[in-house]
Amino acid sequence: MRSAKREEILDYQTYEAQRPQFQSEVFAVKAARRVHVGRCLTFLFENDVTVRYQVQEMMRAERIVKGKDIRHELETYNALLGGAGELGCTLLIEIDDPVERASKLREWLHLPEHIYLLLHEGSRVRPKFDEAQIGADRLSSVQYLKFPVGNAIPRAIGIDLPGIEEETQLTAEQVRALTADLNS
């Protein structure tokens, strides 16, 4: 997958002037890569555009101007993408009620091991996940996943953790977007 490049990154003042237009482009890119599973799990498949947006937003918020600091942001966010044949994804566990959220993050401690992409030929691919996002007794509400799919195209994403078995079929638009990402 193509990563965001330093030469694509604008200084934060130039970005500020172009931000509304870039945001509308990014939101369209994200819409094609956002998949809801069940009532509170959102998967956002990342690509070079979403990474560039995150870097630009960090530079804007923190007024980052030094080259080494910009490179650090690029390295950090590009790491979300994975390598060749991988689909990088951010999982957001979206539960507004803090008591319910705390309970579910303990109850779902092993959730990352029970996530899968269903490929067109019917096999399931489990993600690699960042073990630093999992504590001794609870899960973080943000997870970074990488699905090693090779050249295979997913058709659904699902959970097979007892108690929250769910599967969402990908739309034609989502399949096209992920296919384009794998081919970039």
C-alpha positions in Angstrom: 0.0 0.0 0.0 1.2 3.5 -0.8 2.3 5.6 2.2 2.0 9.3 2.6 5.1 11.2 1.4 6.9 14.2 3.0 6.6 16.2 -0.3 2.8 15.9 0.0 2.7 17.6 3.4 1.9 21.3 3.5 3.1 23.7 6.2 0.4 24.2 8.7 -0.4 27.8 7.5 -0.9 26.7 3.8 -2.9 23.7 5.0 -5.1 26.0 7.1 -6.1 27.9 4.0 -6.8 24.7 2.0 -8.3 22.7 4.9 -12.0 23.0 4.1 -11.5 21.6 0.6 -9.1 18.9 1.8 -11.5 17.9 4.6 -14.4 17.4 2.2 -12.1 15.2 0.0 -10.9 13.2 3.0 -14.4 12.7 4.4 -15.4 11.2 1.1 -12.4 8.9 1.1 -13.2 7.8 4.7 -16.8 7.2 3.9 -15.9 4.6 1.4 -13.6 2.9 4.0 -15.8 3.1 7.1 -17.6 -0.1 8.1 -20.0 -0.4 11.0 -20.3 -3.8 12.7 -23.0 -4.1 15.3 -24.1 -1.1 17.3 -20.7 0.2 18.5 -17.8 -1.1 16.4 -16.5 1.1 13.6 -13.7 0.0 11.3 -11.9 2.7 9.3 -9.6 1.3 6.7 -6.6 3.7 6.3 -4.8 4.8 3.1 -2.3 7.4 2.2 -5.0 10.1 2.1 -6.3 9.4 5.6 -2.8 9.3 6.9 -1.9 12.6 5.2 -5.0 14.1 6.8 -4.0 12.9 10.3 -0.4 14.3 9.9 -1.7 17.6 8.6 -4.2 17.9 11.5 -1.4 17.1 14.1 0.8 19.7 12.5 -2.0 22.2 12.6 -3.0 21.5 16.2 0.5 21.4 17.5 2.0 24.0 15.2 4.7 21.5 14.0 7.3 23.0 11.6 10.5 21.1 12.2 11.4 18.6 9.5 12.3 15.9 12.1 9.0 16.3 13.9 7.1 16.1 10.6 9.0 12.9 9.6 8.1 11.5 13.1 4.4 12.1 12.5 4.6 10.5 9.0 6.4 7.5 10.4 3.8 7.1 13.2 0.8 7.4 11.0 2.2 5.5 8.0 2.7 2.6 10.3 -1.1 2.2 10.5 -1.1 1.2 6.8 0.8 -2.1 6.9 2.9 -3.5 4.2 2.3 -5.0 0.8 -0.8 -7.2 0.8 -2.1 -5.8 4.0 -5.1 -3.6 4.8 -4.5 -1.3 7.8 -7.5 -0.4 9.8 -8.4 1.6 12.9 -11.1 0.0 15.1 -13.1 2.4 17.2 -15.2 1.0 20.0 -17.9 3.7 20.3 -19.8 3.4 23.5 -20.9 6.8 24.9 -21.8 5.7 28.4 -18.6 5.6 30.5 -19.8 2.8 32.8 -21.0 0.6 30.0 -17.8 1.3 28.0 -15.5 0.4 31.0 -17.5 -2.8 31.4 -17.4 -3.8 27.7 -13.6 -3.0 27.4 -13.0 -5.5 30.2 -15.5 -8.1 28.9 -14.1 -7.8 25.3 -10.5 -8.1 26.3 -9.9 -10.8 23.6 -11.9 -9.0 20.9 -8.9 -8.4 18.5 -8.4 -12.2 18.3 -12.0 -12.6 17.2 -12.1 -10.2 14.3 -11.9 -11.4 10.7 -12.2 -10.3 7.1 -14.2 -12.7 5.0 -12.6 -13.0 1.6 -14.5 -13.6 -1.7 -13.5 -17.3 -1.8 -14.9 -17.8 1.7 -11.8 -18.0 3.9 -11.3 -15.8 7.0 -8.3 -13.7 7.6 -7.5 -12.6 11.2 -5.7 -9.3 11.8 -2.4 -8.6 13.4 -3.0 -6.1 16.2 -1.0 -3.8 18.4 -0.6 -5.7 21.7 0.2 -2.3 23.4 -3.5 -1.4 23.0 -4.5 -4.3 25.3 -3.9 -4.0 29.0 -3.8 -6.8 31.6 -7.5 -6.6 32.3 -9.0 -4.3 29.6 -8.9 -3.3 26.0 -8.3 0.2 24.6 -11.3 1.7 22.8 -9.0 2.3 19.8 -7.3 -0.7 18.1 -4.9 -0.7 15.2 -5.3 -3.8 13.0 -3.5 -5.1 9.9 -5.2 -7.8 7.8 -2.7 -9.8 5.7 -4.9 -10.5 2.7 -2.3 -10.7 0.0 -4.1 -9.9 -3.2 -7.5 -11.3 -2.0 -10.4 -9.0 -1.8 -12.6 -8.9 1.3 -16.4 -9.1 1.0 -17.3 -8.8 4.7 -15.9 -8.0 8.1 -17.0 -9.8 11.2 -16.7 -10.6 14.9 -17.0 -14.1 16.3 -16.4 -13.3 20.0 -19.1 -15.2 22.0 -21.9 -12.7 22.8 -21.2 -10.3 19.9 -21.3 -12.5 16.8 -21.8 -10.0 14.0 -20.9 -9.7 10.3 -21.3 -6.8 7.9 -21.2 -7.3 4.1 -19.1 -4.7 2.4 -20.8 -2.5 -0.2 -19.6 -2.4 -3.8 -18.1 1.0 -3.0 -16.2 -0.3 -0.1 -14.9 -3.3 -2.1 -13.7 -0.9 -4.9 -12.0 1.3 -2.3 -10.1 -1.5 -0.6 -9.2 -3.0 -4.0 -7.7 0.3 -5.0 -5.8 0.5 -1.8 -4.3 -3.0 -2.2 -3.3 -2.1 -5.8 -1.7 1.3 -4.9 
